[in-house]
């Protein structure tokens, strides 16, 4: 899915939703479309096979404090997610799977 979205939209970024309208779904945007700042933490830039650049994954500081001892796994599952995230029209949604470490 990331390769498909990259081909259609250019470089990408993720921001972990804080739980408002989209639960706690990771949201995918064209890189730079979602403004990050001092209230966000860059967790990692994720390398995906077949994508030229790593995809930054951001999260708000308060949410990071709650999840900082958790391993987060970005997954994609069937079903419609947020209308704001790039994968929504594809009939799939990104999902976070977590494991306490």
C-alpha positions as CSV (number, residue, x, y, z in Angstrom):
1,X,0.0,0.0,0.0
2,X,2.8,2.4,0.8
3,X,4.4,1.8,-2.6
4,X,1.0,2.5,-4.3
5,X,0.4,5.7,-2.3
6,X,4.0,6.9,-3.0
7,X,3.6,6.4,-6.7
8,X,0.3,8.4,-6.7
9,X,1.2,11.1,-4.2
10,X,5.0,11.4,-3.9
11,X,6.9,11.3,-0.6
12,X,4.8,10.4,2.4
13,X,4.6,10.9,6.1
14,X,2.6,9.3,9.0
15,X,1.2,11.1,12.0
16,X,-0.3,9.0,14.8
17,X,-3.8,10.3,15.5
18,X,-4.5,11.4,19.1
19,X,-7.8,9.6,19.3
20,X,-10.3,12.3,18.3
21,X,-12.2,11.5,15.1
22,X,-10.1,8.6,13.9
23,X,-9.5,6.7,17.1
24,X,-5.8,6.0,17.3
25,X,-5.2,5.4,13.6
26,X,-2.0,6.3,11.9
27,X,-2.8,8.9,9.3
28,X,-0.8,9.0,6.0
29,X,-0.3,12.3,4.2
30,X,1.9,13.6,1.4
31,X,5.1,14.5,3.2
32,X,4.8,18.0,4.8
33,X,1.1,18.3,4.3
34,X,0.4,17.7,8.0
35,X,2.2,20.4,10.0
36,X,4.4,19.2,12.8
37,X,6.1,21.3,15.5
38,X,7.3,21.4,19.0
39,X,4.3,19.4,20.2
40,X,5.3,16.4,18.0
41,X,8.0,13.7,18.2
42,X,9.6,12.1,15.2
43,X,9.6,8.4,16.3
44,X,11.3,6.9,13.3
45,X,11.7,7.2,9.5
46,X,10.5,3.9,8.2
47,X,12.1,2.2,5.2
48,X,9.7,0.4,2.9
49,X,10.9,-2.0,0.1
50,X,10.4,-0.3,-3.3
51,X,10.1,3.3,-1.8
52,X,13.1,5.5,-2.5
53,X,13.0,7.5,0.7
54,X,12.1,6.6,4.3
55,X,8.7,7.7,5.5
56,X,8.7,9.8,8.7
57,X,6.4,8.7,11.5
58,X,5.3,11.5,13.9
59,X,3.3,11.4,17.2
60,X,2.2,14.1,19.6
61,X,4.3,14.5,22.7
62,X,1.4,13.5,25.2
63,X,0.7,10.4,23.2
64,X,4.4,9.5,23.0
65,X,4.6,9.8,26.8
66,X,1.7,7.2,27.1
67,X,3.2,4.9,24.5
68,X,7.0,5.3,24.9
69,X,7.4,1.8,26.3
70,X,5.4,0.2,23.4
71,X,6.7,-1.3,20.2
72,X,4.4,0.1,17.4
73,X,3.8,-1.9,14.2
74,X,2.2,-0.1,11.2
75,X,-0.2,-2.6,9.5
76,X,-2.8,-2.3,6.8
77,X,-6.1,-4.1,6.9
78,X,-9.3,-4.2,4.8
79,X,-12.0,-1.7,5.7
80,X,-12.5,2.0,5.3
81,X,-10.6,4.3,7.6
82,X,-10.4,8.0,7.8
83,X,-11.4,10.3,4.9
84,X,-8.3,12.3,5.7
85,X,-5.7,9.6,5.3
86,X,-4.5,8.8,1.8
87,X,-5.4,5.1,1.9
88,X,-9.1,5.7,2.6
89,X,-10.2,5.5,-1.1
90,X,-8.4,2.2,-1.5
91,X,-10.7,0.2,0.7
92,X,-8.1,-0.3,3.4
93,X,-6.8,1.5,6.5
94,X,-3.6,1.7,8.4
95,X,-3.7,0.3,11.9
96,X,-1.3,0.3,14.8
97,X,-0.5,-3.0,16.5
98,X,1.4,-2.6,19.7
99,X,3.5,-4.7,22.1
100,X,4.7,-3.6,25.5
101,X,8.5,-3.7,25.7
